[in-house]
């Protein structure tokens, strides 16, 4: 039960961050199989349109650039 709550909290945090960036993943949710295959509660991010994937890619690249600059 605790693992499921942690996964739900992580998903909520992720969705809030994406919303702030103008991105939504409407089909994201907890894996209904409850860790039957991995022993962990997994998060299914679902399918996305090419435009949404481009937004996610841009966000990731920007974050990686900032991270690299701050490491100098």
C-alpha positions as CSV (number, residue, x, y, z in Angstrom):
1,X,0.0,0.0,0.0
2,X,2.8,2.4,0.8
3,X,4.5,1.7,-2.5
4,X,1.3,2.6,-4.3
5,X,0.9,5.9,-2.4
6,X,4.6,6.8,-3.2
7,X,3.9,6.1,-6.9
8,X,0.7,8.1,-6.8
9,X,2.6,11.0,-5.1
10,X,5.4,10.9,-7.7
11,X,2.9,10.9,-10.5
12,X,1.1,13.9,-9.1
13,X,4.4,15.8,-8.6
14,X,5.3,15.0,-12.2
15,X,2.0,16.1,-13.6
16,X,2.1,19.4,-11.7
17,X,5.6,20.1,-13.1
18,X,4.4,19.2,-16.6
19,X,1.4,21.5,-16.2
20,X,3.6,24.4,-15.2
21,X,5.5,23.7,-18.4
22,X,2.3,23.6,-20.5
23,X,2.4,19.9,-21.1
24,X,-0.2,17.3,-20.2
25,X,-0.2,13.5,-20.4
26,X,-3.9,12.7,-20.2
27,X,-3.4,8.9,-20.2
28,X,-0.8,8.8,-17.5
29,X,-1.6,6.7,-14.5
30,X,-0.6,4.0,-12.1
31,X,0.0,0.6,-13.8
32,X,-3.1,-1.5,-13.1
33,X,-1.0,-4.7,-12.6
34,X,0.2,-3.5,-9.2
35,X,3.8,-4.7,-9.6
36,X,2.9,-8.3,-10.7
37,X,5.8,-8.3,-13.2
38,X,8.5,-6.2,-11.4
39,X,7.6,-6.2,-7.8
40,X,7.2,-2.4,-7.9
41,X,4.2,-0.2,-8.6
42,X,5.0,1.3,-12.0
43,X,3.7,4.5,-13.6
44,X,2.4,4.3,-17.1
45,X,3.0,7.5,-18.9
46,X,0.8,6.6,-21.8
47,X,0.8,7.6,-25.4
48,X,1.6,11.1,-26.6
49,X,1.3,13.1,-29.8
50,X,4.4,14.1,-31.7
51,X,3.9,17.7,-30.6
52,X,3.8,16.6,-26.9
53,X,6.9,14.5,-27.4
54,X,8.7,17.5,-28.9
55,X,7.7,19.7,-25.9
56,X,9.0,17.0,-23.5
57,X,12.2,16.7,-25.5
58,X,12.7,20.5,-25.5
59,X,12.1,20.6,-21.7
60,X,14.6,17.8,-21.1
61,X,17.2,19.5,-23.3
62,X,16.8,22.8,-21.6
63,X,17.1,21.2,-18.1
64,X,20.2,19.3,-19.2
65,X,21.8,22.4,-20.6
66,X,21.1,24.3,-17.3
67,X,22.5,21.3,-15.3
68,X,25.7,21.2,-17.4
69,X,26.2,25.0,-17.0
70,X,25.7,24.9,-13.3
71,X,28.3,22.0,-13.0
72,X,31.0,24.2,-14.4
